[in-house]
Amino acid sequence: MEVIARDIHNLTDARYFAAKMVDYLVVSKTLCSVESIPVIKELKGWVDGVDWVCEVGQNRDELAFILQETKIEYGLLTPDLRLDAMFPQGVFYDVDNLQNPHEPEARLIIRDLALLPNLGQALVYYQIDSVNQLRGLDDKRLAGIVVSGSNELKTGLKDFDHLELIFDYLEEVNH
């Protein structure tokens, strides 16, 4: 099962999730900006072994420059953005505003926009906020899960306890 770590704002998030061997780190919309290119490069310099994703909130001109400078090859888009060609490795689509008949409150991410009208056929990534949510997840379409970073309590200090339970559970079921 793939793991996407979303809302990466700082080095503390990036290093924690990389140590947990997530598959993708998603640079938050606010951080994926022209002004933050040096920060993104620094984060990428500290963290290895994961694929980086830019959550898109910029216009096309800025985005092209950001991707060229940071070498990010994946995108996280909303279904209304048609920027697939800008991301050589692929895109994820955030469809959390759509109704899912299996779990109406679920935040979902899908890879294939063609399946958007029929989510019952799409491989999905569920946003997971607690280990109980993960334990109760029973969906044959499951491609992976999404966990989120957060703000630091103070520089370099965060509370990862709820995430630790999720990663402990994933390790337990994968071994």
C-alpha positions in Angstrom: 0.0 0.0 0.0 1.4 3.4 -1.0 1.6 6.3 1.5 1.3 9.9 0.5 2.4 12.5 3.1 0.6 15.7 2.3 0.9 19.3 3.6 4.7 19.3 4.0 5.6 22.7 5.4 9.0 22.2 7.0 12.1 20.0 7.4 10.6 18.3 10.5 7.7 17.0 8.5 9.9 15.9 5.5 12.4 14.1 7.7 9.8 12.3 9.8 7.8 11.0 6.8 11.0 10.0 4.9 12.1 8.0 7.9 8.7 6.3 7.8 9.4 5.4 4.2 6.4 7.1 2.6 6.2 6.9 -1.1 5.4 10.6 -1.8 6.0 13.9 -0.1 3.5 16.6 -1.2 4.8 20.2 -0.9 1.9 22.2 0.3 0.2 24.8 -1.9 1.5 27.6 0.2 5.1 26.3 0.0 5.0 25.4 -3.7 5.6 29.0 -4.8 8.3 30.9 -6.6 9.3 32.6 -3.3 9.8 29.2 -1.6 12.0 27.6 -4.3 15.1 27.8 -2.0 13.2 26.1 0.8 12.0 23.3 -1.5 15.5 22.7 -2.8 16.8 22.6 0.8 14.1 20.1 1.8 14.9 17.9 -1.1 18.6 18.2 -0.3 18.0 16.8 3.3 15.6 14.1 2.3 16.3 11.2 -0.1 14.4 8.1 -1.2 10.9 9.6 -1.8 9.2 11.1 -4.8 8.2 14.8 -4.5 4.8 16.2 -5.4 3.8 19.8 -5.9 0.3 20.7 -4.8 -0.8 23.1 -7.5 -2.2 26.5 -6.6 -0.1 28.7 -9.1 -0.8 29.9 -12.5 0.8 28.0 -15.4 3.8 30.3 -15.9 4.9 30.2 -12.2 4.3 26.5 -12.1 6.6 25.8 -15.0 9.4 27.8 -13.4 8.9 26.1 -10.0 9.1 22.7 -11.6 12.1 23.5 -13.6 14.0 24.9 -10.6 13.0 22.2 -8.1 12.9 19.2 -10.4 9.6 18.0 -8.9 8.0 15.6 -11.4 4.6 14.8 -9.8 1.6 17.0 -9.3 -1.5 17.1 -7.0 -4.3 18.8 -8.9 -8.0 19.5 -8.5 -10.1 17.9 -11.3 -10.6 21.3 -13.0 -6.9 21.8 -13.6 -5.7 20.3 -16.9 -2.0 20.5 -16.3 -1.1 16.8 -16.7 1.5 17.4 -19.4 3.6 19.5 -17.0 4.3 16.5 -14.8 6.4 13.8 -16.5 5.9 11.1 -13.8 2.2 11.7 -13.3 -0.5 13.4 -11.3 -2.8 12.8 -8.4 -6.3 14.4 -8.3 -7.7 15.7 -5.1 -11.4 14.8 -5.3 -12.3 15.2 -1.6 -15.2 17.5 -2.4 -17.0 14.7 -4.2 -19.4 12.4 -2.6 -18.2 8.8 -2.2 -21.1 6.4 -1.7 -19.0 4.2 0.5 -17.9 6.9 2.9 -19.5 10.3 2.3 -17.0 12.2 4.5 -13.9 10.6 3.0 -11.2 12.7 1.5 -10.0 10.9 -1.6 -7.2 11.2 -4.1 -7.3 9.3 -7.4 -4.7 8.8 -10.2 -7.0 8.4 -13.2 -9.3 11.4 -14.0 -11.1 9.4 -16.6 -12.7 7.4 -13.8 -14.0 10.5 -11.9 -17.6 9.9 -13.0 -17.4 6.4 -11.7 -15.4 6.4 -8.5 -16.5 2.8 -7.8 -13.9 1.8 -10.4 -11.1 4.1 -9.5 -8.1 3.1 -7.3 -8.3 5.5 -4.4 -6.1 7.0 -1.6 -8.0 7.8 1.6 -7.0 10.6 3.9 -6.3 8.9 7.3 -6.3 10.9 10.5 -6.3 8.1 13.1 -5.3 4.5 13.4 -9.0 3.5 14.0 -9.9 5.0 10.7 -7.2 2.8 9.1 -8.3 -0.3 10.9 -11.9 0.2 9.7 -10.9 0.7 6.1 -12.2 -2.0 3.9 -12.2 -1.0 0.2 -11.0 -3.2 -2.6 -10.2 -0.1 -4.6 -7.6 1.0 -2.0 -4.3 2.0 -3.6 -2.9 3.8 -0.5 -3.5 6.3 2.2 -2.8 9.9 2.7 -1.4 11.4 6.0 -0.8 15.0 6.7 2.0 17.1 8.1 1.2 20.0 10.4 2.7 23.1 11.9 5.6 22.9 14.4 4.9 23.6 18.1 8.2 25.4 17.9 11.1 25.1 15.5 12.0 21.5 15.2 9.3 20.3 17.7 6.2 18.5 16.6 3.7 16.1 18.0 3.7 13.0 15.8 2.0 10.6 18.3 -1.2 10.1 16.3 0.9 9.4 13.1 3.2 7.1 15.0 0.2 4.8 15.8 -0.8 4.8 12.1 2.7 3.8 11.0 3.0 1.2 13.7 -0.2 -0.4 12.4 1.0 -0.3 8.8 4.2 -2.0 9.8 2.3 -4.6 11.8 0.0 -5.6 8.9 2.8 -5.5 6.3 4.9 -8.0 8.2 
